[in-house]
Amino acid sequence: MTGTFLGMPTFPEAARAATADAQLRHNLRKATHTIRDKRAEAVGELDDWTRLRAAGKAVKDRTLRHLDHYLEQLEASVTAAGGQVHWAADAAEANRIVTDLVRATGERELVKVKSMATQEIGLNEALEAAGITAYETDLAELIVQLGDDLPSHILVPAIHRNRAEIREIFLREMAAWGTAAPDGLTDDPRALADAARVHLREKFLSTKVAVSGANFAVAETGTLVVLESEGNGRMCLTLPETLISVVGIEKTIPTWDDLDIFLQTLPRSSTGERMNPYTSTWTGVTPGDGPQEFHLVLLDNGRSDVLADEVGRQALRCIRCSACLNICPVYERTGGHAYGSVYPGPIGAILTPQLKGTGGELEASLPYASSLCGACYEVCPVAIDIPEVLVHLREEVASAGGAGHRVEKAAMAAAEWVLDDDRRLGLAQRAVASARSLVPRRLPGPVGAWTDTRDLPDIPEESFRQWWRTREKGKRKRS
């Protein structure tokens, strides 16, 4: 998705290393269980949660079916409100547009609101190559940036770090990026937040350009919406002179009435709160109030291809709540870095292969990064059937071939030939039974991975058919 994730190993290889990290597993288990328990309590308070979930799914499905219409309506509404709309077919075009817009202001620094779309396209790296510095202002994103790290969670990008590690990062790195961390900084959460607040305040007050994403874009009015919990977004969206928002085309919703549904489901599903602490909305430009120049960059970057897939398109319903990550037994043990993408967890396992294709080894491995337990589907506030899409993508990967899948296909073809004829099946059963002492406990070669976590069943001395014949012969003799 971004240059920072290039060259990542396949999921099985990365997961093997991650599960061996006891500290990482402790951090993940503590954080995901805390968030999932809060979510369950918040959702349990609503008698109509099932209806809200169905309504959110219906709104997203209707929008995706008529996305061309709503995107044109969004463009017209934003333009009428004084904003400018830019269309980006891919990451390179989006990065070029944003870089040119920042250069046009004459500024060399900007502040950012947490945005997965800009991480997806590698915007920070593109800006850096152009001599422009982007400062992350979300606390977790700040930790990741200062630590020269990669995000590992949709909601809490630094979930893999504990308080002691964060303290060390602040003490070591803050001074190089701006205001230094105070001497004697402890790992108390309040002290860490205060250090970040002082560090960021200077940037908020002095930087004239901001870049954001958006959780939703309301087509009927051209209004963009950002939900966040710290207030940094509000600072970025109101203080700078120029605001540039990079938004995936799937974030469009038709009306404000539709927005009401998601303002109920998103906070409860993500942070376990009844109502979001900071919900910022802006519509174009208002003279004398807030940014006086607003640019909306609508990003495709593979989304049209996803939309064309009748099974896979449901991934575009995602509202980035992260509930699927927090409930997933695989994510809890491996963390987000193992997925090799900005989008980790169950949603990443279906979104990344669709946005990038399944031709790469990493992308081809992601549909298998699941036990298919279905817990992700049960908690999804827009009812994305992730297991269904995973199986769909596995079929696509298998159809494309590859060493392991070629062996599997050959094995299935051989099995069909044997099972299709009663005589051949009998001969095969007798042959296997006579050689059962020679059968290894672990399969060799490309199919060996199957027995890494499974035992081959014991081969009986005789098949059921042989046993039945012996039994019937015994009956006839006795009679």
Secondary structure, DSSP 8 states (H G I E B T S, - for coil): --GGGTT---HHHHHHHHHT-HHHHHHHHHHHHHHHHHHHHHHHT-TTHHHHHHHHHHHHHHHHHTHHHHHHHHHHHHHHTT-EEEEESSHHHHHHHHHHHHHHHT-SEEEE---HHHHHTTHHHHHHHTT-EEEE-SHHHHHHHHTT-----SS-TTTT--HHHHHHHHHHHHHHHSS---TT--S-HHHHHHHHHHHHHHHHHH--EEEE--SEEETTTTEEEEEESSSHHHHHHHSSSEEEEEEEGGGEES-HHHHHHHHHHHHHHHT--SS-SEEEEEES-BTTBS-SEEEEEEE-TTHHHHHT-TTGGGGGG-----HHHHH-HHHHHH-SGGG-SSS-HHHHHHHHHHHH-S-SHHHHHGGGS-----HHHHH-TT---HHHHHHHHHHHHHHH--HHHHHHHHHHHHHHHHHT-HHHHHHHHHHHHHTGGG--SS--GGGGGGGTS-------SS-HHHHHHHHHHHHHHH-
